[in-house]
Amino acid sequence: MTAAAPGAALEARGVVVSYGATRALEGLDLDVAAGETLAVLGPSGSGKTTLLYAIAGLLGLEQGRIELAGRLVASPQVDVPPERRPVAMVFQHYGLWPHLSALDTVAYPLRRAGLGADAAARRARELLEQMRVGHLADRRPAQLSGGEQQRVGLARALARQPALFLLDEPTAHLDTALKTELQWELTARMHADGAAAIHATHDVDEALAVADRVALLRDGRIIQSGTPVEVYAQPVDDWAAVLTGPASFVEVDPAGPGWAGPERSSGADRDAEPGRYMVRPDWLRIEGPVKAIVRDVRYRGSHTDYVLATEQGELLLREPGEPRFAAGTATSLRIDRMWRMPEPRP
Amino acid sequence: MTEPTIAGPPVLPDTTVEGPAGARATRPRGRRVPGAWLPVAVLLAALTLLVVIPLLALFGAALENGLGGMWEAVASAWTSIWTSLWSSLGATILAVLAGGAIAFLTERTDVPGRRALRLAMLVAFIVPGYVAAVAWLDAYAPGGLVDDILGIAAPALVGPLGVIMVLAAEAAPITYLVIAAGLVARAEPDLERAARVSGADALTTLRTVTLPLLRPFVAAAAVLAFVLSVTSFGVPAVLGVPAGLTTITTRIYRDLTFSADPESFVRAIGLAITLAVATALLIWVADGLLERRRTEPSGVFGGPLGNGAMASGRRVGGPVPSRFRNRVALAGVVAWMGVGFVVVVPLVALLLTALARAPGLPPVPASWMLENFRAVSGSSTLGALGNSILLAGAAAVGVMALAAAAVSARRGRGGGLVGGALAATFALPGSTLAVAVLLAYGVALRDTLLIILVAYLAKLWAIGYRPLAAGLDGLAADLSWAARVSGADGPTTMRTIVLPLLRPMVVAGGLIVFMFGLHEVTMSSLLYGPGTATLGVVVLNLQQLGAAGQTAALAVLLTLLVALASLPLLGRSGLLERVGWRR
């Protein structure tokens, strides 16, 4: 079950899953290329966990089909059990067995794959070492910290050598420093393995940082997918814009009087037309042709956020360093870039 | 967990607790406040009067007769001890298998009628053992309902088979509750999912993950089932004695009630002690075994039943992979057939017997009448009804007052000991307690309701204490702290914040005690005198006289009363759910 040959690690088409009367996934389409890390970004309740469970075979499909590494594993007629699908999973709450030591936990999938007890233990120890928790091999989950538990959970998933890793908010319950550290580790390990991964998260920073591609999930449907830069810079609607980071919206005519348009636009012709535009806080600079009054100042350590009132509306501006103005100061700003919001579909 | 286990190390009342809910918290150390000694004093006085003095009297009487004589007396009842052992063992195995299987169905699958199945187990829980025994006779004995309709009868019902089956039926609801609590609290579904995506098939997952995680709960369920069976009096009295099978409990009854010779009296004392020591030993060993394995608090009384483990459980489930559906449906059908066989058919037979004009008539409306009900509404029965309600009511009020005192006292020093002592009284067999109370207060209180009440209070105290303590444990400490930093002192916080929040638990605990008091028979059968018989005693006496119709009529009345008392507990927005006895 090592990394799949060139081709799709996952192909999901029209997947429908319901809990009683409520539909958790509504005709969802998703592709993951071999070796690719896809972040599925969505708020809680959007269906992230359901999606991962459906791919893993922990629940059945009502409609649609799922192929893993070119093999049909789920459809209303077909239901390959989880243990025979080439996937491994990392759980949000770790899912470590309280009665097994870290070593036995990591050896578990190896034993299921038919390895002897000694060989499994040796390999499990190697994996724990790689995750830098080798010294904790004999501990039970209750004796491990959250970060250590998740490292063990990750080692268990690696032991399975799947074609596709399923990561269900793997860092959601860790504090910020640990989170960042484990994110790097995750990305590095997955890529070293050459396997594909689906990384479900509600944390936009995490999604943008770890993924080759990001898919936005809303009410059981993928509403946008693209590279991290694409989903950040070119959201398909307001909801997607706000989900992927701080955003300000202004109704402007870039060519109109009193408003200096973007010096560097994001491509299409219609970028110069009047309409509704989104501006990211890092696309703005203090000092420029647009008059503004500082409404609010938030110092955030590495940078400072200003809320600036202009004639067209309030804009959030972010610049590196410490605050330069107090609230109430009159100043001006310049817009480097804007994204014209697509017209809402009827 | 602040609910101490029997054998565990003393648990300080103010330790940080990480329960399944995660919301348990450090309770502030009790500050010295005026009046804080009152609950402790009440508690110590009650413990002394209700438990310590009777037990001292029991052991004193044993020593008086010399250990050698005691040993001989007990040895002469060897067959009774042996009968108790194998019947309880058989019942335990059956109850754990049945309770465990149904718990698995209701907690791990979306079997049709899941809620109804849970309710059926709770109904089985409130039907007292001797009523179940009588009902089984009406259903499956020769001349019973099934014999009438299908011509099938089980002549061996009176005898080993019947005793084991009905004891198991009596214990199954408890094993069900404990194992279901375990399935909810201990084995999170994520752990099983993790096994599946690690390459384990369903059976391997069951073997390597689900069952090992459940082991403490299964062990606790087995211990409880065994203790329940070995201390049961009603079931062997109805189904064992007529076949010449005596257990420890029925032997104590016979020696104490029907025999005037001193040797029988000594034997009753010896057997009472044997029973108590055996159950205590069993619980102690089991608790020790559980203690060693566990990474989280459990133990027979500390764990599964000890706090609101069930209350905190989330419902798992959701869509089941389609490949399971047929098997789940089949298992559901089997479970429902079992429930029908064990609960529904006997209760229907009981009702029909109560209504029957004469034994053996076909179960059609033409042969029904209310004569049996009229016959049992005589003055002696009415008196017994009054006695039972009075005793149960007094026990409910008294127990909840004592439980409140115990919960308050627990906040101070030595609180852990209080909980331990209370848990121990619940483990004290009813027969032992009755003999002890008789020895201690028999001279002064013989043939009064008060002596029965003393036994009830001692026995049922722990039952009322548990929901209250669980409720307190489930209460986030922030709530009390918020009151304290808002200017309330300790007693005021108790009065204005803690007790109002615990009110549902107080009501639920009181109702449970009332229920147990209504259908109690083990202790009252040893302690009653002229004019102080309880309903349970009258049912047993009628049954022994062979008045099947009247027995059934009274059993139906009794069951209806108990059901009525338990109605608020079983309701949809049920109190039981709020106090953690079920979700």
Interface residues (C-beta under 8 A of the other chain):
Chain A: V17 S18 Y19 Y53 A56 G57 L58 L59 G60 P76 D79 P81 P82 E83 R85 V87 A88 M89 F91 H93 G95 L96 W97 P98 H99 Y108 P109 R112 A113 R140 P141 A142 Q143 G153 R156 A159 R160 L166
Chain B: R186 E188 D190 L191 R193 A194 A195 R196 V197 S198 G199 A200 D201 A202 T204 T208 V209 P212 L213 T295 E296 G318 P319 V320 P321 S322 R323
